Amino acid sequence: MADPDGPGACGEEAEQDEESPVSDPELGASADADMELLRTLLSRTLGLGGDKPERVLDELSLDGVSRFLRSERCKNIVCMVGAGISTSAGIPDFRSPGTGLYANLQSYDLPYPEAIFEISFFKVCPLPNFRGIPTLLGYLAPQPTVCHYFMRLLQDKGLLLRCYTQNIDTLERVAGLDPERLVEAHGTFFTSHCLRPSCRQPYSLSWMKERIFSSLVPKCEKCQGLVKPDIVFFGESLPSRFFTLLQSDFQKVDLLIIMGTSLQVQPFASLVSRVPVNTPRLLINKEKTGQSDPLMSLMGFGCGMDFDSEKAYRDVAWLGDCDSGCLALAELLGWKEELEELVRREHAAIDAGGGDKDRENPENRRGHNEKGDPKQRQGHKDEAQREPEKPQGGSEKPPERERDTPQK
């Protein structure tokens, strides 16, 4: 390990630039998104305009969802995913007793477990964060899970409008999801940047791994500033791409599939309330979550999930691990053998080609020559948008990521 009294260790304040870049387009995008959510809530509460709820599922069950998914009415699917889809790959969730991330950070000199994700602590004392990265990512599990490949299958069939992920492990990319179909709401380890606003030199995943396993605090080769993975810490803004795309995606969505998340982290969790009132919502998770708070429901703001009440008309919960849930849905759709073959083929390719190399360039394995470009397969469904890269080092762009509770 690096010398605890060396550069970047606790007790020596890491270099910071006082000015932090502020992106006006991003501020506008987040403000517009918040205003649109407020309009939706008021409209539903007061009954002002908009569609009246209509039951589009013939049965509130996984069978009902599968029949709807096969119908002509289901053309655009949005997936919202959290840490639970990666646990079978060996990546821990946050607070599961004994196995969760926060339960295994005692040796990293943190004042409290959540500090590993706080930008203010990282800038002053980055070493514990980099020591904890191998624990956090396992380090970067080489093989995506069945759940990741189920989303890949949705993409290959031209049904995936977008995947919104809270995960920073890059496994969606490794599974072959097109970057244009992916919104990494809490950032990613796939790239890193120098924190100095005047520099912002980019670095690759392999560059970062080399320094972490050499027990070094990553420093910029250009200016010697601190280099940080492009993940969103507590105290930082979410990427502008998140706010820009949600405004169009959640108006087009025909089916929302939520997997492996507790729906506790804001603003990500609020996305479930942005879909049209007739859009079915399927939760695949170990326990029910995202349900309406009784007090909020009395006030007319019952826009959360409703699985069990007499008024339930569109929400379905399948309880269990995410891989089993995806296999069960694939079987009902007649896709199980295709999904299992995709998993076998892709895992074999990863084993044969070396995980790191393929992680840096998933296009090497994705079979685009066989199936065509995902954007072309989507055709008329969506003009995928790219957002210019935003600086990751600032901490002044609202709304900030809130502290999370465990993702189940």
C-alpha positions in Angstrom: 0.0 0.0 0.0 1.0 3.6 -0.5 2.8 5.4 2.2 0.0 6.8 4.4 1.9 10.0 4.8 2.6 10.3 1.0 0.8 12.5 -1.5 -2.9 12.2 -1.4 -3.1 10.6 2.0 -5.4 11.8 4.8 -4.0 14.8 6.7 -2.7 16.4 3.5 -5.4 18.2 1.7 -5.6 17.2 -1.9 -5.2 19.9 -4.5 -8.5 21.6 -5.4 -9.4 24.4 -7.7 -11.7 26.9 -6.0 -13.8 27.4 -9.1 -16.1 24.6 -10.2 -17.5 24.7 -13.6 -21.3 25.2 -13.9 -23.1 24.1 -16.9 -26.1 26.3 -17.7 -27.7 23.7 -20.0 -27.6 21.2 -17.3 -29.2 23.5 -14.7 -31.9 24.2 -17.3 -32.5 20.5 -18.0 -32.8 19.5 -14.3 -35.1 22.5 -13.6 -37.3 21.6 -16.5 -37.5 18.0 -15.4 -38.5 19.0 -11.8 -41.1 21.4 -13.2 -42.6 18.7 -15.4 -42.9 16.3 -12.5 -44.7 19.0 -10.4 -47.1 19.6 -13.3 -47.8 15.9 -13.5 -48.4 15.5 -9.8 -50.8 18.5 -9.7 -52.6 17.3 -12.8 -53.2 13.9 -11.2 -54.1 15.3 -7.8 -56.6 17.9 -9.1 -57.9 15.8 -12.1 -56.9 18.5 -14.5 -56.6 17.0 -18.0 -54.4 14.1 -19.0 -55.4 10.4 -19.5 -57.6 8.6 -17.1 -56.2 5.3 -15.8 -56.9 2.4 -18.1 -56.0 -1.2 -17.3 -54.0 -2.5 -20.2 -52.8 -5.7 -18.7 -55.4 -8.6 -18.9 -53.9 -9.9 -15.6 -51.7 -8.3 -12.9 -49.1 -11.1 -13.1 -45.9 -11.9 -14.9 -48.1 -13.8 -17.4 -50.1 -10.7 -18.0 -47.0 -8.7 -18.5 -45.6 -11.3 -21.0 -48.8 -11.2 -23.1 -48.7 -7.4 -23.2 -45.0 -7.4 -24.1 -45.7 -9.6 -27.1 -48.6 -7.4 -28.3 -48.4 -4.6 -30.8 -49.0 -2.1 -28.0 -45.6 -2.7 -26.5 -42.9 -1.1 -28.7 -40.8 0.9 -26.2 -39.5 -0.6 -23.0 -37.5 1.3 -20.4 -35.5 -0.6 -17.8 -34.5 0.9 -14.4 -31.9 -1.1 -12.6 -29.9 -1.1 -9.4 -27.2 -3.0 -7.5 -29.4 -6.2 -7.3 -28.8 -7.1 -10.9 -25.0 -7.4 -10.3 -24.9 -9.3 -7.0 -24.8 -12.7 -8.8 -21.7 -11.5 -10.6 -19.9 -11.1 -7.3 -20.4 -7.3 -6.9 -21.9 -6.5 -3.4 -24.9 -4.4 -2.8 -24.6 -1.7 -0.1 -25.9 -2.7 3.3 -26.7 -6.5 3.3 -25.4 -7.7 6.7 -22.0 -9.4 6.3 -21.8 -9.2 2.5 -22.8 -5.6 1.7 -20.2 -3.0 0.7 -20.6 -0.9 3.9 -20.0 -4.0 6.1 -16.6 -4.6 4.5 -14.9 -1.2 4.7 -13.6 -1.3 8.3 -10.0 -1.5 7.2 -10.1 1.6 5.0 -9.8 4.3 7.6 -13.2 5.8 6.9 -14.9 8.0 9.5 -18.2 6.3 8.5 -19.0 3.9 5.6 -20.8 6.4 3.4 -17.7 8.6 3.3 -16.3 6.5 0.5 -18.9 8.1 -1.8 -18.7 11.7 -0.5 -16.9 14.1 -2.9 -15.8 16.5 -0.1 -14.1 13.6 1.8 -12.6 12.2 -1.4 -10.9 15.5 -2.3 -9.3 15.8 1.1 -8.5 12.1 1.7 -8.7 10.1 -1.5 -6.6 7.1 -0.5 -9.3 5.1 1.4 -11.6 5.4 -1.6 -9.0 3.9 -3.9 -8.2 1.2 -1.3 -11.9 0.3 -1.2 -12.5 0.1 -4.9 -11.5 -3.6 -5.3 -14.1 -4.4 -2.6 -16.6 -2.2 -4.3 -16.4 -3.8 -7.7 -15.1 -7.2 -6.9 -12.8 -5.8 -8.8 -14.9 -5.3 -11.9 -16.6 -8.7 -12.3 -15.7 -10.0 -15.8 -19.1 -11.6 -16.6 -22.4 -9.8 -16.7 -25.5 -11.6 -15.3 -28.5 -13.2 -16.9 -30.4 -10.0 -16.1 -27.9 -7.9 -18.1 -28.3 -10.2 -21.1 -32.0 -10.1 -20.8 -31.8 -6.3 -21.5 -29.4 -7.1 -24.3 -32.0 -9.4 -25.8 -34.6 -6.6 -25.5 -32.2 -4.4 -27.4 -31.5 -7.0 -30.1 -35.3 -7.4 -30.6 -35.7 -3.6 -31.1 -37.7 -3.2 -27.9 -35.3 -1.4 -25.6 -35.8 2.3 -25.6 -33.4 3.0 -22.8 -31.7 1.4 -19.8 -31.4 3.8 -16.8 -28.9 2.3 -14.4 -27.7 3.3 -10.9 -24.7 0.9 -11.2 -21.2 2.0 -11.8 -19.7 -1.4 -12.6 -19.9 -1.1 -16.4 -21.5 -4.5 -16.8 -24.3 -3.1 -19.0 -21.6 -2.1 -21.5 -19.8 -5.4 -21.3 -23.1 -7.2 -22.0 -23.3 -5.3 -25.2 -25.9 -2.5 -24.5 -25.3 0.3 -27.0 -24.1 3.4 -25.2 -26.9 5.3 -26.9 -29.4 3.0 -25.2 -27.7 3.5 -21.8 -28.0 6.2 -19.2 -25.5 5.7 -16.3 -27.3 7.9 -13.8 -24.6 7.6 -11.1 -21.7 7.6 -13.5 -19.3 4.9 -14.4 -15.8 3.4 -13.8 -15.4 3.1 -17.5 -13.6 6.4 -17.7 -11.9 8.8 -15.4 -10.8 12.5 -15.5 -8.4 14.9 -13.9 -10.4 16.9 -11.3 -8.8 20.2 -12.3 -11.3 22.3 -14.4 -8.4 23.7 -16.4 -7.2 20.3 -17.3 -9.9 17.6 -17.4 -7.5 15.1 -19.0 -9.4 11.8 -19.6 -8.1 8.3 -18.6 -9.2 4.8 -19.4 -10.3 2.0 -17.2 -7.1 0.1 -17.7 -5.0 3.1 -16.7 -7.0 3.5 -13.5 -6.8 -0.2 -12.6 -3.0 -0.2 -13.1 -2.6 2.6 -10.5 -5.1 1.1 -8.1 -3.3 -2.2 -8.0 0.0 -0.5 -7.7 -1.3 1.1 -4.4 -1.0 4.6 -5.9 -3.3 7.6 -5.7 -4.0 8.3 -9.4 -2.4 11.6 -10.4 -2.8 13.3 -13.8 0.2 12.8 -16.1 -0.4 16.2 -17.5 -0.7 18.4 -14.5 -0.4 16.1 -11.4 -3.9 16.9 -10.3 -6.0 14.2 -8.7 -7.7 11.8 -11.1 -11.2 10.6 -10.2 -13.4 7.8 -11.8 -16.4 9.3 -13.5 -18.8 8.1 -10.8 -21.3 10.5 -9.2 -20.4 11.1 -5.5 -22.8 12.4 -2.9 -22.5 16.2 -3.4 -22.2 16.0 -7.2 -24.8 16.5 -9.9 -26.1 13.7 -12.0 -25.1 13.8 -15.7 -27.1 16.2 -17.9 -27.8 13.2 -20.2 -30.0 11.8 -17.4 -32.2 14.9 -17.3 -32.4 15.5 -21.0 -33.4 12.0 -22.0 -35.9 11.3 -19.3 -38.1 14.0 -20.5 -38.7 12.3 -23.8 -38.2 8.6 -22.8 -40.8 8.6 -20.1 -43.5 10.0 -22.4 -42.8 7.3 -25.0 -42.5 4.3 -22.7 -45.0 1.5 -23.1 -43.6 -0.8 -20.4 -41.4 0.1 -17.4 -39.3 -2.8 -16.0 -37.6 -2.1 -12.6 -35.0 -4.6 -11.4 -32.7 -4.9 -8.4 -33.3 -1.5 -6.7 -34.8 -0.3 -3.5 -36.1 2.9 -5.2 -34.8 4.9 -2.3 -32.1 7.1 -4.0 -33.3 10.4 -5.5 -33.7 11.7 -8.1 -33.5 8.2 -9.7 -36.4 6.8 -7.7 -38.8 9.5 -8.9 -38.6 8.1 -12.4 -41.3 5.6 -11.7 -43.9 8.4 -11.4 -43.0 10.0 -14.7 -44.5 7.3 -17.0 -48.0 7.8 -18.5 -50.8 6.7 -16.3 -51.6 3.8 -18.5 -48.1 2.4 -18.7 -47.6 -1.0 -16.9 -44.8 -1.2 -14.4 -43.1 -4.6 -13.6 -40.9 -4.9 -10.5 -38.4 -7.8 -10.3 -36.8 -7.6 -6.9 -36.3 -9.6 -3.7 -39.0 -7.5 -2.0 -41.7 -5.0 -2.9 -40.6 -1.4 -3.0 -41.5 1.9 -4.5 -45.0 1.7 -3.0 -47.0 4.8 -2.2 -46.6 6.4 1.2 -50.0 6.2 3.0 -49.8 9.9 4.0 -48.9 11.0 0.5 -51.7 9.0 -0.9 -54.2 10.7 1.4 -52.9 14.0 0.1 -53.5 12.9 -3.5 -49.8 12.2 -4.3 -50.1 8.5 -4.6 -48.0 8.1 -7.7 -45.9 5.3 -6.4 -46.3 1.6 -7.1 -49.5 -0.1 -6.1 -49.4 -3.9 -6.1 -52.1 -4.9 -3.7 -54.9 -2.4 -3.2 -58.3 -2.6 -4.8 -57.3 0.3 -7.1 -54.3 -1.6 -8.5 -54.4 -1.7 -12.2 -51.0 -1.7 -13.8 -48.2 -2.6 -11.2 -46.9 -6.2 -11.0 -44.2 -7.5 -8.5 -42.2 -10.7 -9.1 -40.3 -11.4 -6.0 -37.0 -13.2 -6.1 -33.5 -12.7 -7.5 -33.3 -10.8 -10.7 -31.7 -13.5 -12.8 -34.5 -16.0 -11.9 -37.1 -13.3 -12.7 -35.7 -12.6 -16.1 -35.5 -16.3 -16.9 -39.1 -16.7 -15.8 -40.2 -13.8 -18.1 -38.1 -15.1 -20.9 -39.7 -18.5 -20.7 -43.2 -17.0 -20.9 -42.1 -15.0 -23.9 -40.6 -18.1 -25.6 -37.1 -16.6 -25.3 -35.6 -18.7 -22.6 -33.4 -20.9 -24.8 -32.3 -17.9 -26.8 -31.4 -16.0 -23.6 -29.4 -19.0 -22.2 -27.5 -19.4 -25.4 -26.7 -15.7 -25.5 -25.3 -15.9 -21.9 -23.2 -19.0 -22.8 -21.9 -17.5 -26.0 -21.0 -14.2 -24.4 -19.4 -15.6 -21.3 -17.3 -18.0 -23.5 -16.1 -15.0 -25.6 -15.2 -13.1 -22.4 -13.2 -16.0 -21.1 -11.5 -16.5 -24.4 -10.7 -12.9 -25.1 -9.7 -11.6 -21.7 -12.1 -9.6 -19.6 -10.2 -6.3 -19.4 -9.7 -6.0 -23.2 -13.3 -6.7 -24.0 -14.5 -4.4 -21.2 -12.6 -1.5 -22.8 -14.2 -2.3 -26.2 -17.4 -4.4 -26.0 -17.9 -3.8 -29.7 -15.3 -6.6 -30.2 -17.8 -9.2 -29.1 -21.2 -7.8 -29.7 -21.8 -9.3 -33.1 -22.9 -6.1 -34.9 -22.0 -7.6 -38.2 -24.4 -10.4 -37.6 -27.4 -8.4 -36.3 -26.8 -4.9 -37.5 -26.5 -1.7 -35.5 -28.9 -1.4 -32.6 -29.8 2.1 -33.5 -30.8 1.0 -37.0 -32.8 -1.9 -35.5 -34.7 0.6 -33.4 -35.7 2.4 -36.6 -38.5 4.8 -36.1 -38.8 4.3 -32.4 -36.4 6.8 -31.2 -33.7 9.2 -32.3 -31.1 8.4 -29.7 -29.5 11.5 -28.3 -25.9 12.1 -27.2 -25.0 14.7 -24.7 -21.7 16.5 -24.6 -19.5 15.2 -21.8 -19.9 17.1 -18.5 -17.2 17.8 -16.0 -17.4 15.3 -13.2 -15.5 17.2 -10.6 -17.9 20.0 -9.7 -20.2 20.0 -6.8 -22.4 22.9 -7.5 -24.9 21.6 -10.0 -28.3 20.7 -8.4 -30.0 18.3 -7.9 -27.3 16.3 -6.1 -27.4 12.6 -5.5 -28.8 11.9 -2.1 -27.3 9.3 0.3 -28.6 5.9 -0.6 -30.2 3.2 1.4 -29.6 -0.4 0.5 -30.5 -1.5 -3.0 -32.1 -4.9 -2.6 
